[in-house]
Amino acid sequence: MCEHNGFRSAHVRVSDRRGEHGGNCGGERVGERGGHLGRLGHPVGLARHWYQQPVSYSFQPNVKISSSESDSSTTIHCHVHGFYPREVDVKWIKNGRDEIDSEEAPEILPNPDGTYQIRVSVEVTPEEGATYSCHVDHSSLNNEIVVDFKSKHRSAFYILISVTVLGLFLAGLGIFIHKRVKGRKGSRQTVSTVEEDFTS
């Protein structure tokens, strides 16, 4: 039985009170077992087939560097988050070539939005001239991400040097201006004395 209210029926209802398993409604066929076939004979289930196909997509990771310090050592953390698919390679490299073993086996954790995150931490002893960088490799990336760790002590040292140099420059500039002004005053006094001697 089909319903028509001046518009094309939005659905098809199949009745088998008389043992009927097939029929025709508005040019559309109703197949056996109530399967709905379109005008071209394609099962409606074929549309569902396309929606059920796996979708391939990926999200690139975001990388954040942080640190926690104790009296004798520093623990540096590389937090990688927002990536998909799950597989990722994260490691710390010292001086651009030496891989540093992590304190404990890092665990990849899921995010509420379906992406993943991981944190890799290593303990290091501050050394003069040593550099540390976090390297991240993921299938969504064309090239490996490399983020350098910048020590707070090193930043403070550079700030101190910058402030010292700026202070010395300003002090030198002040001395130069003072001498320049003092020299001009001395010249004016000399000229005034000469004029007085000449007029007298």
N, C-alpha and C positions, 0 to 999 in steps of 0.2 A: 504494500500500500504506500502511496506517495501523497504528500500533502502539497497543495498549491494554493496560494492565497493571492494570486495575481503576480507573484514574484517567483523566481526560480527557487525550488526547495533547497534549503540550506543543509538538509540531511536526508538520508534515505533510511526507511524502516522496512524491514523484510518480514513478510508474513508467510508462514508455511503451514497454515491451517489446513490447506488442501494438499500438503506434501510438496508444494512448489519450492524449489531451491534456486530458481533463476527467474529473471524477468527483465522488463525494460521500463525505464521511467525517464521521460523527457530526453530521450536519446542517450541516456546513460545506462550501462549494463550493470546488473547486480549478479555477481558470480555465485558459484556454489559456496555453501557455508557462510553466506552473507558477506562475502568479500566484495568491496566496492571497487568497481573498475571505472576509470574515466572514459571520456568520449573516444580516446585513441586506444583504449584497451589496456592502458598501463595501470597497474595497481597503485592505489593511493599509498600503500606501504613503501613504494619506491622513494617517495619524498622523504619518508623517515630515514631511509637508508643513507641519504646524503647528509642529513643532520647528524647521524651517528658516526660519520667518518671522523677519525682523530685529526685534530687541528694542530699543526706544528707552529709553535711560537716560542719566543724567548725574551728574557728581560736582562739587561746588562746590570752587573753588580755596582753598588756604591761602596766606596772604601773610606773608612774613617780611622785615623791614628790617634791613640791616646797613650798615657803612661802613668804609672804609679811608682813612687820612689821610697826607698828605705835608706838607712844610714850608709850601707855599703854597696847597694846595687839598685838597678832600675828595671822594672818590668814594663815592657812595651807591648801594646795590644794593637792588633790589626782586626778591626770589625768590618766584615764584608756582609752586606745585606741587600735585599730586594732583587735577587737573581733567580732565574729559572732557565733551564732545568736544574735539577738538584746538584749534579756533578760539578765540582769546582776544585781548583788546586790553589792553595794559599800557603805561602812560605816567607820566612824572614831571611834576608841575605845581608851578610856583613861585608863591607868594603867592596861590594859589587860582585863577589865571587863565592863567598863561603856561606853555605846554608846553615842556619842555626836550628837545632832541634827544639821543638816546643816543650814546654813544661809538662803538659799532659795532652793526651789524644784529643784533638778538637772534635766537636760534635756539630753536625749540620742540623739546624733546627728549623721547623716550618714557621712561616708567618701567617697571620689570619687571612691575608689576601692571596694565599697560595704560593707565594714566593718563599725563598729560603734565606737563612742567615748563618754565619759562622764567625767565631772569634778565635784567633790564633795569638797566643801570648808567649813571649820568651823573656828570660831574665838575663840581663847583660850588665857588665861592669863598665862604667864610663872610661873610655880610653882616649887619649889625645889623638885627634885626627881620624878616629874610627867613624864610619858611616853605617847606618842601618836603613834598610828599605824593605817594604812589604811588596811582594810580587803576587799578582792575582791573574790566573788563567781560567777562562770560561768559554764555553762554546759560542756564546753570543758576541764575543769580542774578536775583532780582526787582529788586534795586537794586545800583548800582555800589559796589564796596568801595573805601574811601578810608582809607589808613593814613599817618599823619604821621611824618616823620622827626624824631627828637629828638636834637639834637647832644650829644655827650659834653661839649663845652665848656660848653654852656648848662646841662646838668645839674650839672656841677661848680660853675658860677657860682651856681646856685640853692642848692646844698648849702652853699657858702661863706656866702652871705647868711643862710641859715637858722641856721647855726652861730653866726654873728656876732650875730644878733638874740637868739638864745637865751642866748649868753654875756653880752650886755649886760643882759638881763632878770634873769639869776641874780645878776650883780654888783650891780644896783640893789636887788634883793630882799635881798641880804646886807647892804648898807649900811643899808637901812631897818631890818632886824631888829637890827643892831648899835646903831644910834642909839636904837631903842626900848628895848632892854635897858639901855643906858647911862643913858638918862633915868630909868628906874625905879630904878636903883641910886642915882642922884643924889637922887631924891626921898626914898628911904629914909634916906640919910645926913642930909638936912636935917631930917627928922622926928626922928631920934635926937638931933641937936644941940639942937633946940628943947625936947625932953623933958628933957635934961640941964640946960639953963639954968633950966627951970621948977622942977625939983626942988631945985636948988641955991639 
